[in-house]
């Protein structure tokens, strides 16, 4: 039986393991960065149609990374809210150079739980 995640704290290590490929993580980072930029620009400058396309652009980068580089199904399909929040957490961890340590901890958590 597959584990059902109930919180960000227990989901995020799983999320990181699903993003072990550097190219895929980079594509997520670019997509999330575009999302934030388009959202801010749309709010400040006023073209509200940018608010509609921002998630499409972000997910295009992320899903391309999953299907081409990770060779797995995006966690968004099963955990939409947890994945969305985790995207922003991972973006922050990449931006602040914490991502390597976070991925190592997530991988070690699997080893210690086996």
Buried (B, 14 or more C-beta within 10 A) or exposed (E): EEEEBEEEEEBBBBBBBBBBBEEBBBBBBBBBBBBBEBBEBBEEEEEEEBEEBBBEBBBBBBBBBBEEBBEBEBBBEEBEEBBBBBBEBBBEBBEEEEBEEBBEEBEEBEEEEE
